[in-house]
């Protein structure tokens, strides 16, 4: 009888313990959900994978900076210059996941995501036969899907590039980069322009004096800025925007990241540690120089 009398007491104790345990599980689950939500937000706020190594000009999406306007797309990120009608720079990741068998879509078109009251750049502005609609992120770097390839033909990814430059050493460097990817490397690439030769088209597009590119060659995928060491290969080139260089090897135009920063005022690879940046940005790519020696009679 005494045992039976005690059963309600123990029942209440057990139920209270189960309630507390259940609440604890809910709280833990809730905490997990909160943590997951925070992680999602952080991933969103951290921005595009194409900006992993930094935002060279601190471009923003505020309309008060129309000549340093940040645009992030699934395929690349860029800083757009409204008054010049061309990108200041374009940045993109390149690894085997981006490459496939999709052919060139060739559907050049205005960028519909620009602010509505800004000048609309069209292919008609590129009628000057001296200049190609020169891709920054190449069509062939985005061949895994029609959508990805088509995105490279949006005119915010394009600038007036001398045909001999675009189809000569610039194209050769693009293919060289894809060859590096086929060897298992992941690349982080930034391309842009310097100066002004002239203006063309109804929209008075700026024709740059030169075009530059910086390529960080990462030996394994998913490396973070903090994992980049001073032994990582970095290729930097700055090519005059003229057709007379059509037969020149791209290696002839190798320079340093520091020189490109001096010309542009940008802070390239800014998320890499300062000490590593100092080494990587000051040195010229030795492999490119040795390749040039082999190519030069």
C-alpha positions as CSV (number, residue, x, y, z in Angstrom):
1,X,0.0,0.0,0.0
2,X,2.8,2.4,0.9
3,X,4.4,1.6,-2.5
4,X,1.1,2.3,-4.4
5,X,0.7,5.5,-2.4
6,X,4.1,6.6,-3.6
7,X,3.4,5.9,-7.3
8,X,1.7,9.3,-8.0
9,X,4.6,11.1,-6.5
10,X,7.2,9.2,-8.6
11,X,5.0,9.6,-11.6
12,X,4.9,13.3,-11.3
13,X,8.7,13.4,-10.8
14,X,9.3,11.2,-13.8
15,X,6.9,13.3,-15.9
16,X,8.6,16.5,-14.8
17,X,11.9,15.1,-15.7
18,X,10.6,14.0,-19.1
19,X,9.2,17.5,-19.6
20,X,12.5,19.1,-18.7
21,X,14.3,16.7,-20.9
22,X,11.9,17.4,-23.8
23,X,12.3,21.1,-23.3
24,X,16.0,20.7,-23.3
25,X,15.8,18.8,-26.6
26,X,13.6,21.5,-28.1
27,X,16.0,24.2,-26.9
28,X,19.0,22.3,-28.3
29,X,17.1,21.8,-31.6
30,X,16.2,25.5,-31.6
31,X,19.8,26.4,-30.9
32,X,20.8,24.2,-33.8
33,X,18.3,25.9,-36.0
34,X,19.5,29.3,-34.9
35,X,23.1,28.3,-35.5
36,X,22.2,27.0,-39.0
37,X,20.3,30.2,-39.8
38,X,23.2,32.4,-38.6
39,X,25.6,30.3,-40.8
40,X,23.3,30.8,-43.8
41,X,23.2,34.5,-43.2
42,X,27.0,34.6,-42.7
43,X,27.4,32.7,-46.0
44,X,25.1,35.2,-47.7
45,X,26.8,38.2,-46.2
46,X,30.3,36.9,-47.0
47,X,29.3,37.4,-50.6
48,X,30.2,35.7,-53.9
49,X,32.8,32.9,-54.1
50,X,34.3,35.1,-56.9
51,X,35.2,37.7,-54.2
52,X,36.9,35.1,-52.0
53,X,40.3,36.8,-52.1
54,X,38.9,40.3,-51.8
55,X,37.0,43.2,-53.4
56,X,39.8,45.2,-55.1
57,X,38.1,48.6,-55.1
58,X,35.7,48.2,-52.2
59,X,32.9,48.4,-54.6
60,X,29.4,48.6,-53.1
61,X,25.8,48.4,-54.3
62,X,25.0,51.9,-53.3
63,X,23.9,54.2,-56.1
64,X,26.0,57.0,-54.7
65,X,29.1,55.3,-56.2
66,X,27.9,54.8,-59.8
67,X,31.5,54.4,-61.0
68,X,32.4,51.7,-58.5
69,X,29.1,49.7,-58.5
70,X,29.3,46.2,-57.2
71,X,27.4,43.5,-59.2
72,X,27.5,39.9,-58.1
73,X,26.3,37.2,-60.4
74,X,26.4,33.4,-60.1
75,X,29.1,33.2,-62.7
76,X,31.3,36.2,-61.7
77,X,31.5,39.5,-59.7
78,X,32.4,42.9,-61.0
79,X,32.8,46.6,-60.3
80,X,30.9,48.6,-63.0
81,X,31.7,52.1,-64.1
82,X,28.6,53.9,-65.3
83,X,30.4,56.9,-66.9
84,X,32.8,54.7,-68.8
85,X,30.2,52.1,-69.7
86,X,32.6,49.2,-68.9
87,X,33.6,47.2,-65.9
88,X,36.5,48.4,-63.8
89,X,37.3,44.8,-63.0
90,X,35.7,41.4,-63.1
91,X,36.6,38.6,-60.7
92,X,35.8,34.9,-61.0
93,X,36.6,31.4,-59.7
94,X,37.7,28.8,-62.2
95,X,37.9,25.0,-61.4
96,X,36.8,21.9,-63.2
97,X,33.2,22.2,-61.9
98,X,32.7,25.3,-64.2
99,X,33.9,23.5,-67.4
100,X,31.8,21.3,-69.6
101,X,30.8,20.8,-73.2
102,X,28.4,23.7,-73.8
103,X,29.2,25.7,-76.9
104,X,29.5,29.5,-77.2
105,X,26.0,31.1,-77.0
106,X,27.1,34.4,-78.6
107,X,24.1,36.2,-77.2
108,X,25.6,39.6,-76.4
109,X,23.0,41.8,-74.7
110,X,22.5,44.7,-72.2
111,X,22.6,43.9,-68.5
112,X,19.0,44.1,-67.3
113,X,20.1,44.4,-63.6
114,X,21.7,47.8,-64.0
115,X,19.8,50.7,-62.4
116,X,16.9,51.7,-64.7
117,X,18.0,55.3,-65.2
118,X,21.6,54.4,-66.2
119,X,22.7,54.5,-69.9
120,X,22.0,51.2,-71.7
121,X,25.0,49.7,-73.5
122,X,24.2,47.7,-76.5
123,X,26.2,45.8,-79.2
124,X,25.6,48.8,-81.5
125,X,28.1,50.7,-79.4
126,X,30.7,48.2,-80.5
127,X,30.4,48.8,-84.3
128,X,33.9,50.1,-84.5
129,X,35.7,47.2,-86.3
130,X,39.0,47.8,-84.6
131,X,37.6,46.6,-81.3
132,X,36.0,43.3,-80.2
133,X,33.5,42.9,-77.5
134,X,36.2,41.6,-75.3
135,X,35.1,39.2,-72.5
136,X,36.6,39.6,-69.1
137,X,35.2,36.3,-67.8
138,X,35.7,34.2,-70.9
139,X,32.9,32.3,-72.5
140,X,35.0,29.1,-72.4
141,X,35.5,29.4,-68.7
142,X,31.7,28.9,-68.2
143,X,30.8,25.9,-70.4
144,X,29.0,23.6,-67.9
145,X,25.5,25.0,-68.8
146,X,23.8,27.3,-71.3
147,X,22.9,29.7,-68.5
148,X,26.4,30.0,-67.3
149,X,27.8,30.5,-70.8
150,X,25.1,33.0,-71.7
151,X,25.9,35.1,-68.7
152,X,29.4,35.9,-70.0
153,X,27.8,37.7,-72.9
154,X,26.1,40.3,-70.7
155,X,27.8,43.6,-71.7
156,X,28.8,44.5,-68.2
157,X,31.4,41.6,-68.6
158,X,32.7,43.2,-71.8
159,X,34.9,46.1,-72.8
160,X,36.3,47.4,-76.2
161,X,39.4,45.3,-76.8
162,X,41.7,45.5,-79.8
163,X,41.0,42.5,-81.9
164,X,44.7,41.5,-82.1
165,X,45.0,41.6,-78.3
166,X,41.7,39.8,-77.7
167,X,42.4,37.0,-80.2
168,X,46.1,36.8,-79.7
169,X,48.0,36.8,-76.4
170,X,44.8,37.5,-74.3
171,X,43.1,34.4,-75.7
172,X,46.3,32.4,-75.3
173,X,46.4,33.3,-71.6
174,X,42.8,32.3,-71.2
175,X,43.6,28.8,-72.7
176,X,46.7,28.6,-70.5
177,X,44.5,29.1,-67.4
178,X,42.1,26.3,-68.5
179,X,45.1,24.0,-69.0
180,X,46.1,24.8,-65.4
181,X,42.6,23.8,-64.2
182,X,42.8,20.5,-66.2
183,X,45.9,19.7,-64.1
184,X,43.8,19.9,-60.9
185,X,44.4,23.5,-59.9
186,X,41.7,26.0,-58.9
187,X,42.1,29.5,-60.1
188,X,41.1,32.8,-58.6
189,X,41.2,35.4,-61.5
190,X,40.7,39.2,-61.6
191,X,40.8,41.1,-64.9
192,X,40.4,44.8,-65.6
193,X,41.7,47.8,-67.5
194,X,43.9,50.9,-67.2
195,X,43.6,54.3,-68.8
196,X,41.7,55.6,-71.8
197,X,42.7,55.7,-75.5
198,X,39.5,57.1,-76.9
199,X,35.7,56.8,-76.7
200,X,33.5,55.0,-79.2
201,X,29.9,54.4,-80.0
202,X,26.7,56.2,-79.2
203,X,27.3,55.6,-75.5
204,X,30.8,56.9,-75.8
205,X,32.4,53.8,-74.3
206,X,35.9,54.1,-72.9
207,X,38.5,52.2,-74.9
208,X,41.2,51.3,-72.3
209,X,44.9,51.9,-72.9
210,X,45.7,48.4,-71.5
211,X,44.0,45.3,-70.1
212,X,45.4,43.4,-67.1
213,X,44.8,40.1,-65.4
214,X,45.9,38.5,-62.1
215,X,45.7,34.7,-61.7
216,X,46.2,33.0,-58.3
217,X,46.9,29.3,-58.9
218,X,45.6,27.3,-56.0
219,X,46.9,23.7,-55.9
220,X,43.8,22.3,-54.3
221,X,40.1,23.2,-54.3
222,X,38.4,25.2,-51.6
223,X,41.5,26.9,-50.2
224,X,40.7,29.9,-48.0
225,X,42.6,33.2,-47.9
226,X,44.2,32.2,-44.6
227,X,45.6,29.1,-46.2
228,X,47.4,30.9,-49.0
229,X,51.2,30.8,-48.5
230,X,54.0,32.7,-50.1
231,X,54.8,29.7,-52.3
232,X,51.5,30.0,-54.2
233,X,51.9,30.9,-57.9
234,X,50.5,34.2,-59.0
235,X,50.5,35.3,-62.6
236,X,50.1,39.0,-63.4
237,X,50.0,40.5,-66.9
238,X,49.3,44.0,-68.3
239,X,48.9,44.1,-72.1
240,X,48.6,47.2,-74.3
241,X,45.2,47.4,-75.9
242,X,46.5,47.3,-79.4
243,X,46.3,44.8,-82.3
244,X,50.0,45.0,-83.1
245,X,50.7,42.5,-80.3
246,X,48.6,39.7,-82.0
247,X,51.6,37.4,-82.5
248,X,53.3,38.1,-79.2
249,X,53.3,35.4,-76.5
250,X,51.3,36.4,-73.4
251,X,54.4,35.8,-71.3
252,X,56.0,38.9,-72.8
253,X,53.6,41.0,-70.8
254,X,54.1,39.5,-67.3
255,X,54.5,42.1,-64.6
256,X,53.8,42.2,-60.8
257,X,50.6,42.6,-58.8
258,X,52.3,45.6,-57.2
259,X,52.6,47.4,-60.5
260,X,49.0,46.8,-61.4
261,X,48.0,48.1,-58.0
262,X,50.1,51.2,-58.6
263,X,48.4,51.8,-62.0
264,X,44.8,51.2,-60.7
265,X,44.9,52.2,-57.0
266,X,43.2,48.8,-56.2
267,X,44.1,46.5,-53.3
268,X,44.2,43.1,-55.0
269,X,44.2,39.8,-53.0
270,X,43.3,41.9,-50.0
271,X,41.9,39.0,-47.9
272,X,45.3,37.2,-48.0
273,X,47.4,37.9,-45.0
274,X,49.5,41.0,-45.3
275,X,52.9,39.2,-45.0
276,X,52.0,36.8,-47.7
277,X,50.5,39.5,-49.9
278,X,53.8,41.5,-49.6
279,X,55.8,38.5,-51.0
280,X,53.3,37.4,-53.7
281,X,52.6,40.9,-55.1
282,X,56.2,42.0,-55.4
283,X,57.5,39.1,-57.4
284,X,57.2,38.4,-61.1
285,X,56.1,34.8,-62.0
286,X,59.4,33.0,-62.7
287,X,57.7,30.1,-64.6
288,X,56.2,32.5,-67.1
289,X,59.6,34.1,-67.6
290,X,61.3,30.8,-68.2
291,X,58.5,29.9,-70.7
292,X,59.1,33.1,-72.5
293,X,62.8,32.2,-72.8
294,X,61.9,28.9,-74.4
295,X,59.4,30.6,-76.8
296,X,61.9,33.4,-77.8
297,X,64.3,32.4,-80.6
